[in-house]
Amino acid sequence: MFIGRKTELAALEEHYVSGKFELGVMYGRRRVGKTTLINEFIKDKEAVFFTAMETSAEENLVSLSRSILAGSGGGLNSSVFLSFHDALEKTFKTAVKKRLVFVIDEFPYLAVSYPGISSVLQKLIDENKDRSKLFIIINGSSMAMMENYFFTYKRPLYGRKTFQLKIEPFVFFEMKDYFRKTDVQLLPYIYGVYGGIPKYFEYYDEKLSFKKNLLKNYLVQGAPLLDEPDGILKQEVRNPSNYNSILTAIAGGNARYSDISGKAKLESGNITGFMKNLLALNLIQKESPVPEGGGKRSLYVLNDNMLRFWYRFIPAYISFINNNKGDLICNIVESDLDAYMGRIFESIVKEYLWRVNGTNALPFTFIQAGRWWGSDPVKKQEAEIDLAAHDGKKNIILCECKWRKQKIGSGVLKDLKEKSEMVFFKEYSRKYLFVFSRSGFTEACKEMAAKAGNVRLIEYRQMLK
C-alpha cells in the first residue's frame, strides 16, 4: 500500500513534464521509502530501472546492460555493453526522440565499484543535455556519500543536477494512515517505538497485540530491529563505537554538550566532529528555547523515535535477549512506556499545531514553535514549558502535553498559568493556554478553563479530526 509522499510525487511530476533533460538527486536514510516512491512515480511511464549492487564493476555493468536492453524492448538477453560509457550513451540516444526515465538506484555502490562513473556521467550530460529528453533519477541511501558526489565543488557531477529530493521519515499524521485497522489509541505508541521509517511499519503485524509485536521485533534474537542502529551507523560512519557512546549518552538524558562528552567518555575537542556528523545525518537535533530567553544553552536530543526507544531500553536488557528471556523484560518495558511517551506526545502535538496553523483552529498564525526552558527568577528553580508558539509580535500559545491514563486536573492548568506570568513572556500581551491530554479532563479543570477564557483543552482524539 502506497501512502503519503504527495509533495515528493508532485515535485517529480513537475520536472517530468518539463520535457527537457533533468537530473534529480534523491537521497535519505535506508528503508525510508525512496525506491517505493520511485516505483510509484514511474508506474505509468517508460523507464529503465537499474539497481547497483555491492559487487564488482563487471557485474554491475552486466546488470546495467540488462536493465537498459530490457527497458528498450531487447529482453533479458546475454548482451553486455563494452563499457559504462556505451551503456549510458544508449539511454541518452534513446531519449532524443521520446521522454525516458532512467533510474540509478543505490548509486554509491556503483561509484565504489567503478570510481570513474561520475566522470562518465558528467561527459555524457554535458554533451547531450541540450537535445536529450532523458529524465535521470540518481538514488542513494548513504547520505554522506550522496552529498559528497553531488554537492562538493570539486566533484565531476557538481552543478549537473537540476533538482534534489531529500526523503524524510513519515511524521505521525502520515504514519497513522498506514495502520488503518489499529485502535487509534495505540498509534502514538507505534510511532514512539517504530518512528517514521516505512520499512519498520511492515514489521508490525496488526493481527497481533502491541506487546507481541514488541517482543518479535525487538526482544528476541534475530529480531529485525535488534541490530538496526548498528546497521545505520556502519553505513554512514567509520567508527560506530564512538557514535554509539554519544547516542547512548543523549538517550540517557544528557542533553548538554559537556554532559554528553562526559558520559560518552570523549574529550570535548574530539566530540565536535562526531556531533556534527550526527546532526548532518539527522539522527540528532539541536534545540534552543522557543521563544529565546532564560539564559540556557542549546540542548541535543535524538531525532528518531526508533533510536530513542532502542537506546533507552535495549542496551540495558541485551543480556536477557541473548539468553532468550525477552518475554521477561517485555512487561518491564511496557510498564515504563507511558513515561517514555511524554516527549513523543509533545512531538505529535507540535506537528498538530503546524497542521492547523493559519486556520480557525488557532487564535493567530504563529511563526515559530518549540519547547521552552529556563530559570524561574521568582521561584529560583528550573522551569519548562512543553511547547510554545508565537507570532513574533504580541501573541503566544503556551502548551502542556500530558500522556496519562488519568484525566488532567486543574493543577496542571494552574501550574501553566503561573509559568505564563514569568518575566520571559511579559512582552506578549495576548497569551493563550492550551492543555493537550490523552484521556480528557476533570470537571474542575473544565470549570477553571471556562472561567479563564483564554484556555483551550484538547483531547488526543480531537487532534485526529
C-alpha positions as CSV (number, residue, x, y, z in Angstrom):
1,M,0.0,0.0,0.0
2,F,1.4,3.3,-1.1
3,I,0.7,6.2,1.4
4,G,1.8,9.8,1.6
5,R,4.6,11.4,-0.4
6,K,2.2,13.8,-2.2
7,T,4.7,16.7,-2.1
8,E,7.5,14.5,-3.4
9,L,5.4,13.0,-6.2
10,A,4.3,16.4,-7.3
11,A,7.9,17.6,-7.4
12,L,8.9,14.7,-9.6
13,E,5.9,15.2,-11.9
14,E,6.7,18.9,-12.3
15,H,10.2,18.2,-13.5
16,Y,9.0,15.3,-15.7
17,V,6.5,17.4,-17.7
18,S,9.2,20.0,-18.4
19,G,10.2,17.7,-21.4
20,K,13.8,18.7,-21.1
21,F,16.8,17.0,-19.7
22,E,16.6,16.5,-15.9
23,L,18.9,15.1,-13.3
24,G,17.3,14.5,-10.0
25,V,19.3,13.5,-6.9
26,M,17.2,11.6,-4.3
27,Y,18.7,10.6,-1.0
28,G,17.7,9.7,2.5
29,R,18.1,7.1,5.2
30,R,17.9,3.5,4.1
31,R,14.4,2.0,4.4
32,V,12.8,5.4,4.3
33,G,10.9,4.5,1.1
34,K,12.9,6.1,-1.7
35,T,12.7,3.1,-4.1
36,T,9.0,2.7,-3.3
37,L,8.4,6.4,-4.2
38,I,10.3,6.0,-7.5
39,N,8.3,2.9,-8.4
40,E,5.1,4.8,-7.7
41,F,6.3,7.7,-9.9
42,I,7.3,5.5,-12.9
43,K,4.5,3.0,-12.8
44,D,2.8,4.7,-15.8
45,K,5.9,5.9,-17.6
46,E,8.5,4.4,-19.9
47,A,11.5,3.8,-17.7
48,V,14.8,1.9,-17.2
49,F,15.4,0.9,-13.6
50,F,18.9,-0.1,-12.6
51,T,19.8,-1.1,-9.0
52,A,23.6,-1.1,-8.3
53,M,25.0,-3.8,-6.2
54,E,27.8,-4.0,-3.6
55,T,29.9,-6.0,-6.1
56,S,32.4,-5.7,-8.9
57,A,32.3,-3.2,-11.7
58,E,32.0,-6.0,-14.2
59,E,28.9,-7.5,-12.5
60,N,27.3,-4.0,-12.2
61,L,28.0,-3.4,-16.0
62,V,26.2,-6.7,-16.8
63,S,23.2,-5.7,-14.6
64,L,23.1,-2.2,-16.1
65,S,23.2,-3.6,-19.6
66,R,20.3,-6.0,-19.0
67,S,18.3,-3.2,-17.4
68,I,18.8,-0.9,-20.4
69,L,18.2,-3.6,-23.0
70,A,15.1,-4.9,-21.2
71,G,13.8,-1.3,-21.0
72,S,14.3,-0.8,-24.7
73,G,12.4,-4.0,-25.6
74,G,15.5,-6.1,-26.0
75,G,14.5,-8.6,-23.4
76,L,16.8,-10.2,-20.8
77,N,19.4,-11.5,-23.3
78,S,23.0,-12.0,-22.6
79,S,24.3,-8.9,-24.5
80,V,26.6,-6.7,-22.5
81,F,27.8,-3.2,-23.4
82,L,31.6,-2.9,-23.7
83,S,31.8,-0.1,-21.2
84,F,29.7,2.1,-18.8
85,H,30.1,4.9,-21.3
86,D,28.5,2.9,-24.1
87,A,25.7,1.7,-21.8
88,L,24.8,5.2,-20.6
89,E,25.2,6.7,-24.0
90,K,22.5,4.3,-25.2
91,T,19.9,5.8,-22.8
92,F,20.8,9.4,-23.9
93,K,20.3,8.5,-27.5
94,T,17.1,6.6,-26.8
95,A,15.7,9.8,-25.1
96,V,16.5,12.1,-28.1
97,K,13.0,11.5,-29.6
98,K,11.0,10.5,-26.5
99,R,10.8,11.0,-22.8
100,L,12.6,8.3,-20.9
101,V,13.1,7.9,-17.1
102,F,16.4,6.4,-16.2
103,V,16.8,5.4,-12.5
104,I,20.2,4.5,-11.0
105,D,19.3,3.1,-7.6
106,E,21.9,2.8,-4.8
107,F,24.4,5.0,-6.8
108,P,27.1,4.8,-4.1
109,Y,27.6,1.1,-4.7
110,L,28.2,1.8,-8.4
111,A,30.5,4.6,-7.6
112,V,32.6,2.5,-5.3
113,S,32.8,-0.4,-7.8
114,Y,33.6,1.9,-10.7
115,P,35.0,5.3,-9.4
116,G,35.0,6.7,-13.0
117,I,31.2,6.6,-13.3
118,S,30.8,10.3,-12.1
119,S,33.2,11.5,-14.9
120,V,31.4,9.3,-17.5
121,L,28.1,10.8,-16.5
122,Q,29.4,14.3,-16.5
123,K,30.8,14.0,-20.0
124,L,27.5,12.5,-21.4
125,I,25.4,15.1,-19.6
126,D,27.4,18.0,-21.0
127,E,27.3,16.5,-24.5
128,N,23.6,15.6,-24.6
129,K,21.7,17.8,-22.1
130,D,20.5,20.3,-24.8
131,R,18.9,17.7,-27.1
132,S,18.1,14.7,-24.9
133,K,14.8,14.3,-23.1
134,L,16.3,11.9,-20.6
135,F,15.0,12.2,-17.0
136,I,17.6,10.7,-14.7
137,I,16.9,9.9,-11.1
138,I,20.0,9.0,-9.0
139,N,19.1,7.5,-5.7
140,G,21.2,6.6,-2.7
141,S,20.9,5.7,1.0
142,S,24.3,6.8,2.2
143,M,23.6,10.5,2.7
144,A,27.2,11.4,3.4
145,M,28.3,9.8,0.1
146,M,25.5,11.3,-1.9
147,E,26.2,14.8,-0.6
148,N,29.9,14.2,-1.4
149,Y,29.2,13.2,-5.0
150,F,26.8,15.9,-5.9
151,F,27.2,18.8,-3.5
152,T,31.1,19.0,-3.3
153,Y,32.5,21.6,-5.6
154,K,35.5,19.6,-7.0
155,R,33.4,16.5,-7.8
156,P,32.6,15.9,-11.5
157,L,28.8,15.9,-11.0
158,Y,28.7,19.2,-9.1
159,G,26.3,21.6,-10.8
160,R,24.8,19.0,-13.1
161,K,21.7,18.2,-11.0
162,T,18.5,20.1,-11.9
163,F,16.7,19.2,-8.7
164,Q,17.1,17.3,-5.5
165,L,14.8,15.5,-3.0
166,K,15.8,14.5,0.5
167,I,13.3,11.9,1.6
168,E,12.4,12.3,5.3
169,P,10.8,9.7,7.6
170,F,7.0,10.0,7.9
171,V,5.6,12.2,10.6
172,F,2.8,10.9,12.9
173,F,-0.1,12.2,10.8
174,E,1.3,10.4,7.7
175,M,2.2,7.2,9.6
176,K,-1.3,6.8,11.0
177,D,-2.7,6.3,7.6
178,Y,-0.7,3.0,7.3
179,F,-2.3,1.4,10.3
180,R,-6.0,1.6,9.4
181,K,-7.0,-1.5,11.3
182,T,-5.4,-0.4,14.6
183,D,-7.1,1.3,17.5
184,V,-6.1,5.0,17.3
185,Q,-5.1,4.9,21.0
186,L,-2.2,2.6,20.0
187,L,-0.9,4.8,17.2
188,P,1.2,7.1,19.3
189,Y,2.9,4.1,20.9
190,I,3.6,2.6,17.5
191,Y,5.0,5.9,16.4
192,G,7.1,6.2,19.6
193,V,8.6,2.8,19.2
194,Y,9.0,2.4,15.4
195,G,9.3,6.0,14.3
196,G,8.6,7.1,10.8
197,I,10.5,4.7,8.6
198,P,8.1,2.9,6.3
199,K,10.1,-0.4,6.3
200,Y,9.6,-0.6,10.0
201,F,5.9,-0.4,9.6
202,E,6.0,-3.7,7.7
203,Y,7.4,-5.5,10.7
204,Y,4.3,-4.6,12.7
205,D,1.5,-7.2,12.4
206,E,-1.9,-5.6,13.1
207,K,-3.3,-9.0,13.9
208,L,-1.0,-9.3,16.9
209,S,-1.1,-7.3,20.1
210,F,1.3,-4.3,20.6
211,K,3.1,-6.4,23.2
212,K,3.7,-9.4,20.9
213,N,4.9,-7.1,18.2
214,L,7.3,-5.5,20.7
215,L,8.7,-9.0,21.5
216,K,9.1,-10.3,18.0
217,N,10.5,-7.0,16.5
218,Y,12.9,-6.1,19.3
219,L,13.3,-8.5,22.2
220,V,14.3,-11.9,20.7
221,Q,17.5,-13.0,19.0
222,G,17.2,-12.3,15.3
223,A,14.5,-9.6,15.7
224,P,14.5,-7.3,12.7
225,L,15.2,-4.2,14.7
226,L,17.5,-5.6,17.3
227,D,20.7,-4.6,15.4
228,E,19.2,-1.7,13.3
229,P,21.2,1.1,14.9
230,D,24.4,-0.7,14.1
231,G,23.4,-1.1,10.5
232,I,22.6,2.6,10.2
233,L,25.9,3.7,11.7
234,K,28.1,1.3,9.8
235,Q,26.6,2.6,6.6
236,E,27.4,6.2,7.3
237,V,30.5,6.4,9.7
238,R,33.9,4.8,10.1
239,N,33.9,4.5,13.9
240,P,30.5,3.4,15.1
241,S,31.6,2.7,18.7
242,N,32.2,6.4,19.4
243,Y,28.8,7.4,17.8
244,N,27.1,4.6,19.8
245,S,28.5,6.1,23.0
246,I,27.2,9.6,22.1
247,L,23.8,8.3,21.2
248,T,23.6,6.3,24.4
249,A,24.5,9.3,26.4
250,I,21.9,11.5,24.7
251,A,19.2,8.8,25.1
252,G,20.1,8.7,28.8
253,G,19.0,12.3,29.3
254,N,22.4,14.0,28.8
255,A,21.4,16.9,26.6
256,R,24.1,19.5,27.0
257,Y,27.4,19.3,25.2
258,S,29.6,18.9,28.3
259,D,27.3,16.3,29.8
260,I,27.3,14.2,26.6
261,S,31.1,14.4,26.4
262,G,31.5,13.3,29.9
263,K,29.0,10.4,29.8
264,A,30.5,9.2,26.4
265,K,34.0,9.5,27.9
266,L,35.2,11.5,24.9
267,E,37.3,14.7,25.2
268,S,35.2,17.8,24.3
269,G,37.7,18.6,21.5
270,N,37.2,15.1,19.9
271,I,33.4,15.1,20.2
272,T,32.8,18.1,17.9
273,G,33.2,16.2,14.6
274,F,31.1,13.3,15.8
275,M,28.3,15.6,16.9
276,K,28.5,17.5,13.6
277,N,28.1,14.2,11.6
278,L,25.2,13.1,13.7
279,L,23.4,16.4,13.0
280,A,24.1,16.1,9.3
281,L,22.7,12.6,9.3
282,N,19.6,13.9,11.1
283,L,20.0,11.4,13.8
284,I,20.1,14.1,16.5
285,Q,18.9,17.7,16.5
286,K,19.9,20.8,18.3
287,E,17.1,22.6,20.2
288,S,17.0,26.1,21.6
289,P,14.3,27.6,23.8
290,V,11.2,29.0,22.0
291,P,10.9,31.9,22.4
292,E,14.5,32.6,23.3
293,G,15.2,33.5,26.9
294,G,16.1,32.0,30.3
295,G,19.8,32.1,29.7
296,K,20.0,28.4,28.8
297,R,22.2,26.9,26.1
298,S,21.1,24.6,23.4
299,L,20.2,21.0,24.1
300,Y,20.7,17.9,21.9
301,V,18.1,15.3,21.5
302,L,17.7,12.1,19.4
303,N,15.8,12.9,16.2
304,D,14.4,9.4,15.5
305,N,11.9,7.5,17.7
306,M,13.2,4.1,16.8
307,L,16.7,5.1,18.0
308,R,15.2,6.9,21.0
309,F,13.4,3.7,22.0
310,W,16.3,1.4,21.2
311,Y,18.9,3.3,23.2
312,R,16.7,3.7,26.1
313,F,15.6,0.1,26.5
314,I,17.7,-2.4,24.5
315,P,21.3,-2.0,25.9
316,A,20.0,-2.3,29.5
317,Y,18.4,-5.6,28.7
318,I,20.6,-7.1,26.0
319,S,21.8,-10.0,28.2
320,F,18.1,-11.1,28.7
321,I,17.6,-11.1,24.9
322,N,20.8,-13.0,24.3
323,N,19.6,-15.6,26.8
324,N,16.2,-15.9,25.2
325,K,14.5,-14.2,28.1
326,G,12.9,-11.3,26.1
327,D,9.5,-12.2,27.4
328,L,10.6,-11.4,31.0
329,I,11.5,-7.8,30.1
330,C,8.6,-7.2,27.8
331,N,6.4,-6.4,30.8
332,I,9.1,-4.1,32.2
333,V,9.4,-2.2,29.0
334,E,5.6,-2.0,28.6
335,S,5.2,-0.6,32.2
336,D,7.7,2.1,31.5
337,L,6.3,3.1,28.2
338,D,3.9,5.8,29.3
339,A,6.8,7.7,31.0
340,Y,8.8,7.3,27.7
341,M,5.8,8.6,25.7
342,G,5.9,12.1,27.2
343,R,8.3,13.5,24.7
344,I,6.7,11.6,21.8
345,F,3.3,13.1,22.6
346,E,4.9,16.6,22.6
347,S,6.2,16.0,19.1
348,I,2.8,14.9,17.9
349,V,1.2,18.0,19.4
350,K,3.8,20.2,17.8
351,E,3.0,18.5,14.5
352,Y,-0.7,19.1,15.1
353,L,-0.2,22.8,15.8
354,W,1.7,23.2,12.5
355,R,-1.0,21.3,10.6
356,V,-3.7,23.7,11.9
357,N,-1.6,26.8,11.8
358,G,-3.2,29.5,9.8
359,T,-6.7,28.1,10.3
360,N,-9.6,28.9,12.6
361,A,-8.4,26.2,15.0
362,L,-5.9,28.7,16.4
363,P,-6.3,32.3,17.6
364,F,-3.5,33.5,15.4
365,T,-0.9,32.3,12.9
366,F,2.4,31.6,14.6
367,I,5.9,31.7,13.0
368,Q,7.8,29.5,15.5
369,A,7.1,26.6,17.8
370,G,9.1,24.5,20.2
371,R,10.0,23.7,23.8
372,W,10.9,26.4,26.3
373,W,13.1,26.1,29.3
374,G,14.9,28.5,31.6
375,S,15.3,29.6,35.2
376,D,12.3,30.9,37.1
377,P,13.7,34.1,38.7
378,V,10.9,34.2,41.3
379,K,10.9,30.5,42.4
380,K,14.7,30.3,41.9
381,Q,14.3,27.0,40.1
382,E,14.4,25.5,36.6
383,A,11.2,25.8,34.7
384,E,10.0,24.1,31.5
385,I,7.0,24.5,29.1
386,D,6.3,21.6,26.8
387,L,5.5,23.8,23.8
388,A,5.3,27.5,23.0
389,A,4.2,29.0,19.7
390,H,4.4,32.8,18.9
391,D,3.9,35.2,16.1
392,G,6.9,37.4,16.8
393,K,4.6,40.2,18.0
394,K,2.1,40.1,20.8
395,N,0.6,36.6,20.6
396,I,1.8,33.4,22.2
397,I,0.4,30.0,22.9
398,L,1.8,28.1,25.9
399,C,1.1,24.3,26.0
400,E,1.2,21.4,28.4
401,C,1.1,18.0,26.9
402,K,0.1,15.1,29.1
403,W,0.1,11.4,28.0
404,R,-1.6,9.9,31.1
405,K,-4.3,7.4,31.6
406,Q,-5.9,9.6,34.2
407,K,-7.9,12.8,33.3
408,I,-6.0,16.0,33.7
409,G,-6.9,18.0,36.8
410,S,-6.9,21.8,37.4
411,G,-3.5,21.6,39.0
412,V,-1.8,21.3,35.6
413,L,-3.7,24.3,34.2
414,K,-2.9,26.3,37.4
415,D,0.8,25.5,37.0
416,L,0.8,26.5,33.3
417,K,-0.9,29.8,34.2
418,E,1.8,30.6,36.8
419,K,4.6,29.8,34.2
420,S,2.9,32.1,31.7
421,E,3.4,35.0,34.2
422,M,7.1,34.7,34.2
423,V,9.2,37.7,33.1
424,F,10.2,36.0,29.9
425,F,6.7,36.2,28.5
426,K,5.8,39.8,29.6
427,E,6.2,41.2,26.1
428,Y,3.3,39.1,24.9
429,S,0.1,40.9,25.7
430,R,-2.2,38.1,24.4
431,K,-1.4,34.7,26.0
432,Y,-3.3,31.6,25.2
433,L,-3.0,28.4,27.4
434,F,-3.5,25.1,25.7
435,V,-3.6,21.7,27.5
436,F,-3.4,18.5,25.5
437,S,-4.5,15.3,27.1
438,R,-4.6,11.6,26.2
439,S,-7.6,10.9,28.4
440,G,-9.6,14.0,28.9
441,F,-10.1,16.5,31.7
442,T,-11.7,16.6,35.1
443,E,-14.8,18.8,35.7
444,A,-12.7,21.1,37.9
445,C,-10.2,21.6,35.1
446,K,-13.0,22.3,32.6
447,E,-14.6,24.9,35.0
448,M,-11.3,26.6,35.6
449,A,-10.7,26.8,31.8
450,A,-14.2,28.2,31.2
451,K,-13.6,31.0,33.7
452,A,-10.2,31.9,32.4
453,G,-11.4,32.5,28.9
454,N,-8.0,32.2,27.2
455,V,-7.7,28.4,27.7
456,R,-8.3,25.5,25.4
457,L,-8.5,21.9,26.4
458,I,-7.8,19.4,23.6
459,E,-8.0,15.6,23.8
460,Y,-5.9,13.4,21.7
461,R,-8.8,12.0,19.7
462,Q,-9.9,15.6,18.8
463,M,-6.5,16.1,17.2
464,L,-7.1,13.3,14.8
465,K,-10.2,15.1,13.3
